[in-house]
Amino acid sequence: MGYTVVALLILGVIASAAVNVGYWVFAAAMSVVNAMSAEPVVFLHGRIIAEATAGTTIRYEVVRLHDASPYADRPVVVLDPDLLTCDADTPTLVARLAAADAPKNWALLVAGPVGSGRSTVAARLAEATGLPVVRRLGADLTAAPSGGASQAVALAFAEARAKQAALLLDGIDGVAGERGAPGTDDAALDALLAETDGHPLPLVCVADLPPRLDRAALRRFTLAVRLGALDPEKAALAFRRMLGAEPPGPLPEGLTPGDFAAVRLRRDLLGGDADAGTLLAWLAERAEAGGAAPRGVGFRVLAGGAGFG
């Protein structure tokens, strides 16, 4: 058994040097070795962190980069529901997804501008199913070696099925963009469409710009939830609740909860002495730098799926 493990280790190191096929050959080889033992050693996109046991047997587990990240165990961000601009009744939807008689073979899209709370809402919806959650960031899919994005998509679905888990794909714009458009990986799109068809477990996807997604991908979603920027009333409420002060004047358009969180962090980093006027100026800087986030949350139903208009 020891010679077999050493041989597979050498094989894996050689295979990992290959830019394209090597990554996946090594992953498969390490999965075989991992089946021989439970003591993990982590392989991270070309780096090996080895951990030898007393018997000098080296054991491996192939993991995703973000699974081994120091941010993997960060506290869950809890969003104030009063500070969400959403076209769905999320508490009711969460309760329905958690119901014992709720179907499990659905796909749901959560979309909105950066900072609108889309990832937090998506995670809450996935966790509401009561199943384990397999998470993949968009970078986990698109940063795979050339031609590997389609395999990364297929592996994510396979892992969710193996674990009987809900699958959360946080950032599908790169793999589900309109076919033929710049930046779209058509092979990855084909893999996403094929895997979604007949997938027996919950799928929650997060996207930035749904109108740029491939129409065939949009048709796979049973339901879509869209978040938008804060309206003036909610922006003023966010100023009071998140910054602890009364707005000194009209707030810029297009602000999201993420903008207020960033300004609060900036204030705390600089000692916490910024007055309301300074906080408003910082928010204006962010609004100008990022452009006005869309406030509308238009939603329409397509035959066989969800769409945005």
C-alpha positions as CSV (number, residue, x, y, z in Angstrom):
1,M,0.0,0.0,0.0
2,G,2.9,2.4,0.9
3,Y,4.5,1.9,-2.5
4,T,1.2,2.5,-4.2
5,V,0.7,5.8,-2.4
6,V,4.2,7.0,-3.2
7,A,3.7,6.1,-6.9
8,L,0.4,7.9,-7.1
9,L,2.1,10.9,-5.4
10,I,4.8,11.1,-8.1
11,L,2.1,10.7,-10.7
12,G,0.1,13.5,-9.3
13,V,3.0,15.9,-9.1
14,I,3.9,15.3,-12.7
15,A,0.4,15.6,-13.9
16,S,-0.1,18.9,-12.0
17,A,2.6,20.5,-14.1
18,A,0.4,20.2,-17.2
19,V,-1.6,23.4,-17.8
20,N,-4.7,21.9,-19.2
21,V,-5.4,18.2,-18.7
22,G,-2.9,17.8,-15.9
23,Y,-5.0,19.5,-13.3
24,W,-7.9,17.2,-13.7
25,V,-5.8,14.0,-14.0
26,F,-4.1,14.9,-10.7
27,A,-7.5,15.6,-9.1
28,A,-8.7,12.2,-10.1
29,A,-5.5,10.5,-8.9
30,M,-5.7,12.3,-5.5
31,S,-9.3,11.3,-5.1
32,V,-8.2,7.6,-5.4
33,V,-5.5,8.1,-2.8
34,N,-7.8,10.0,-0.5
35,A,-10.2,7.0,-0.6
36,M,-7.5,5.0,1.2
37,S,-7.4,7.2,4.2
38,A,-9.2,10.0,6.0
39,E,-6.2,12.2,7.0
40,P,-6.2,15.1,4.5
41,V,-3.5,17.0,2.8
42,V,-4.6,20.0,0.7
43,F,-3.8,20.5,-3.0
44,L,-4.4,24.1,-4.0
45,H,-4.1,24.9,-7.7
46,G,-0.5,23.7,-8.1
47,R,0.6,24.0,-4.5
48,I,0.9,20.9,-2.2
49,I,0.7,21.3,1.5
50,A,1.8,17.8,2.8
51,E,1.0,16.3,6.2
52,A,2.6,13.0,7.0
53,T,1.4,10.6,9.7
54,A,3.5,8.6,12.0
55,G,3.5,5.7,9.5
56,T,4.9,8.1,6.8
57,T,1.8,7.6,4.7
58,I,0.8,10.8,2.9
59,R,-2.8,11.3,2.3
60,Y,-4.6,13.8,0.1
61,E,-7.9,15.6,-0.4
62,V,-8.6,17.7,-3.4
63,V,-10.4,20.9,-2.4
64,R,-11.4,24.2,-3.9
65,L,-9.3,27.2,-3.2
66,H,-12.1,29.1,-1.3
67,D,-12.8,26.0,0.9
68,A,-9.3,26.3,2.3
69,S,-9.3,30.1,2.5
70,P,-9.0,31.8,5.8
71,Y,-12.3,33.5,4.9
72,A,-14.2,30.1,4.7
73,D,-15.2,30.3,8.4
74,R,-16.0,34.0,8.5
75,P,-19.1,35.0,10.4
76,V,-22.3,35.0,8.3
77,V,-23.4,38.5,7.4
78,V,-26.9,39.2,8.6
79,L,-28.8,41.7,6.5
80,D,-31.5,43.9,7.9
81,P,-34.6,43.0,5.7
82,D,-35.8,46.6,6.0
83,L,-32.7,47.6,4.0
84,L,-33.3,45.3,1.0
85,T,-34.9,46.4,-2.2
86,C,-36.3,43.1,-3.5
87,D,-39.0,42.0,-5.8
88,A,-39.9,38.9,-3.7
89,D,-41.2,38.3,-0.3
90,T,-38.1,36.6,0.9
91,P,-39.4,35.5,4.4
92,T,-42.3,33.7,2.8
93,L,-40.1,32.2,0.1
94,V,-37.6,30.9,2.8
95,A,-40.5,29.4,4.8
96,R,-41.8,27.6,1.6
97,L,-38.3,26.3,0.7
98,A,-38.0,24.9,4.2
99,A,-41.4,23.1,4.1
100,A,-41.3,19.3,4.2
101,D,-43.5,19.0,1.1
102,A,-41.5,21.5,-1.0
103,P,-40.0,20.1,-4.2
104,K,-36.3,19.9,-4.4
105,N,-35.6,19.8,-8.1
106,W,-35.7,23.6,-8.7
107,A,-33.3,26.3,-9.9
108,L,-33.4,29.8,-8.6
109,L,-31.6,33.0,-9.7
110,V,-30.7,35.8,-7.4
111,A,-29.5,39.0,-9.2
112,G,-28.6,42.5,-8.3
113,P,-25.8,45.1,-8.2
114,V,-22.7,44.6,-6.1
115,G,-23.5,45.4,-2.4
116,S,-27.2,44.8,-2.7
117,G,-27.1,41.7,-0.5
118,R,-27.5,39.2,-3.3
119,S,-24.9,36.7,-2.0
120,T,-26.3,36.8,1.5
121,V,-29.9,36.3,0.2
122,A,-28.8,33.5,-2.0
123,A,-27.0,31.7,0.8
124,R,-30.1,32.1,3.0
125,L,-32.3,30.6,0.4
126,A,-30.0,27.7,-0.2
127,E,-29.7,27.0,3.6
128,A,-33.5,27.1,3.9
129,T,-33.7,23.8,2.1
130,G,-32.3,22.1,5.2
131,L,-29.7,20.4,3.0
132,P,-25.9,20.8,3.1
133,V,-24.7,23.5,0.7
134,V,-21.9,23.2,-1.8
135,R,-20.7,26.7,-2.7
136,R,-18.7,27.7,-5.7
137,L,-17.6,31.3,-6.5
138,G,-17.5,32.4,-10.1
139,A,-13.7,32.5,-10.0
140,D,-13.7,28.8,-9.0
141,L,-15.3,28.1,-12.4
142,T,-13.7,30.7,-14.7
143,A,-10.2,30.5,-13.3
144,A,-9.8,26.8,-14.2
145,P,-7.1,26.1,-16.8
146,S,-8.0,26.7,-20.4
147,G,-10.9,24.5,-21.3
148,G,-11.4,23.5,-17.7
149,A,-14.4,25.8,-16.9
150,S,-16.9,23.3,-18.3
151,Q,-15.3,20.5,-16.2
152,A,-15.4,22.7,-13.1
153,V,-19.1,23.3,-13.7
154,A,-19.7,19.5,-14.1
155,L,-17.7,18.7,-11.0
156,A,-19.6,21.2,-8.9
157,F,-22.9,19.5,-9.9
158,A,-21.4,16.1,-9.3
159,E,-20.3,17.0,-5.8
160,A,-23.7,18.4,-5.0
161,R,-25.4,15.1,-6.1
162,A,-22.8,13.0,-4.2
163,K,-23.4,14.9,-1.0
164,Q,-27.2,15.3,-1.6
165,A,-26.7,19.0,-1.2
166,A,-28.0,22.3,-2.5
167,L,-25.6,23.9,-5.0
168,L,-24.9,27.6,-4.8
169,L,-23.0,29.1,-7.7
170,D,-22.1,32.7,-6.7
171,G,-21.3,34.5,-9.9
172,I,-22.4,32.8,-13.1
173,D,-22.0,35.7,-15.4
174,G,-18.8,34.3,-16.8
175,V,-20.2,30.9,-17.6
176,A,-23.8,31.7,-18.4
177,G,-23.4,34.8,-20.6
178,E,-25.1,35.2,-23.9
179,R,-23.6,32.6,-26.3
180,G,-20.9,34.1,-28.5
181,A,-20.6,37.3,-26.5
182,P,-17.1,38.5,-25.4
183,G,-16.1,36.8,-22.2
184,T,-18.6,33.9,-22.5
185,D,-17.2,30.4,-22.4
186,D,-19.6,28.6,-24.7
187,A,-18.3,25.1,-23.5
188,A,-19.0,26.1,-19.9
189,L,-22.4,27.4,-20.9
190,D,-23.2,24.1,-22.5
191,A,-22.1,22.3,-19.4
192,L,-24.3,24.5,-17.2
193,L,-27.3,23.9,-19.4
194,A,-26.8,20.1,-19.5
195,E,-26.2,19.8,-15.8
196,T,-29.2,21.9,-14.9
197,D,-31.5,19.8,-17.0
198,G,-32.8,17.0,-14.8
199,H,-30.7,18.0,-11.7
200,P,-32.6,16.5,-8.8
201,L,-31.5,19.0,-6.1
202,P,-31.8,22.7,-5.4
203,L,-29.7,25.1,-7.5
204,V,-29.2,28.7,-6.5
205,C,-27.3,31.0,-8.8
206,V,-26.1,34.6,-8.3
207,A,-25.7,37.0,-11.2
208,D,-24.9,40.7,-11.7
209,L,-26.6,41.5,-15.0
210,P,-29.4,39.0,-15.9
211,P,-30.2,40.7,-19.2
212,R,-26.7,39.6,-20.4
213,L,-27.3,36.0,-19.5
214,D,-28.0,33.5,-22.2
215,R,-31.7,33.1,-22.8
216,A,-31.5,29.3,-22.7
217,A,-29.9,29.7,-19.2
218,L,-32.6,32.0,-18.0
219,R,-35.3,29.5,-19.1
220,R,-33.8,26.9,-16.7
221,F,-34.7,28.9,-13.7
222,T,-37.9,28.1,-11.9
223,L,-37.9,31.5,-10.1
224,A,-35.9,34.7,-10.1
225,V,-35.3,37.1,-7.2
226,R,-33.9,40.5,-8.1
227,L,-32.4,43.1,-5.7
228,G,-31.8,46.7,-6.5
229,A,-30.4,49.9,-5.0
230,L,-32.0,51.6,-2.0
231,D,-34.7,54.1,-2.6
232,P,-34.4,57.5,-0.8
233,E,-36.4,56.3,2.2
234,K,-34.4,53.1,2.7
235,A,-31.1,54.9,2.1
236,A,-32.0,57.4,4.9
237,L,-32.9,54.4,7.1
238,A,-29.6,52.7,6.3
239,F,-27.8,56.0,7.3
240,R,-29.5,56.0,10.6
241,R,-29.2,52.3,11.4
242,M,-25.7,51.6,10.0
243,L,-24.0,54.9,10.6
244,G,-25.9,55.9,13.7
245,A,-26.6,59.5,12.6
246,E,-29.3,61.5,10.9
247,P,-28.6,62.2,7.2
248,P,-27.5,65.9,6.9
249,G,-29.0,66.2,3.4
250,P,-30.3,64.3,0.4
251,L,-28.4,61.1,-0.3
252,P,-27.0,60.1,-3.7
253,E,-29.0,57.7,-5.8
254,G,-27.9,54.2,-6.4
255,L,-26.6,53.4,-3.0
256,T,-26.7,49.8,-1.7
257,P,-26.3,48.3,1.9
258,G,-22.7,47.4,0.9
259,D,-21.9,51.1,0.4
260,F,-23.0,52.0,3.9
261,A,-21.1,49.0,5.3
262,A,-17.9,50.2,3.5
263,V,-18.3,53.8,4.8
264,R,-18.9,52.5,8.3
265,L,-15.7,50.4,8.1
266,R,-13.8,53.5,6.7
267,R,-15.0,55.5,9.7
268,D,-14.0,52.9,12.2
269,L,-10.6,52.4,10.6
270,L,-9.9,56.1,10.9
271,G,-10.9,56.3,14.5
272,G,-14.7,56.7,14.4
273,D,-14.7,60.6,14.6
274,A,-16.2,61.4,11.2
275,D,-19.3,63.6,11.4
276,A,-22.5,63.1,9.4
277,G,-21.4,65.5,6.7
278,T,-18.1,63.6,6.1
279,L,-20.0,60.3,6.0
280,L,-22.3,61.7,3.3
281,A,-19.3,62.9,1.3
282,W,-17.8,59.4,1.4
283,L,-21.1,57.9,0.3
284,A,-21.1,60.4,-2.6
285,E,-17.6,59.3,-3.6
286,R,-18.7,55.7,-3.7
287,A,-21.8,56.5,-5.8
288,E,-19.8,58.5,-8.2
289,A,-17.1,55.9,-8.5
290,G,-19.4,53.0,-9.0
291,G,-22.1,54.7,-11.1
292,A,-25.8,54.6,-10.1
293,A,-26.9,51.1,-9.4
294,P,-30.3,50.3,-10.9
295,R,-33.2,50.7,-8.5
296,G,-35.8,48.9,-10.6
297,V,-36.5,45.3,-9.9
298,G,-38.5,44.4,-13.0
299,F,-39.4,40.7,-13.3
300,R,-41.3,38.7,-15.9
301,V,-42.1,35.1,-16.4
302,L,-41.1,33.3,-19.6
303,A,-42.6,30.1,-20.9
304,G,-40.7,27.5,-19.0
305,G,-38.5,29.8,-16.9
306,A,-37.8,33.2,-15.5
307,G,-36.7,36.4,-17.1
308,F,-36.0,40.1,-16.6
309,G,-37.4,43.0,-18.4
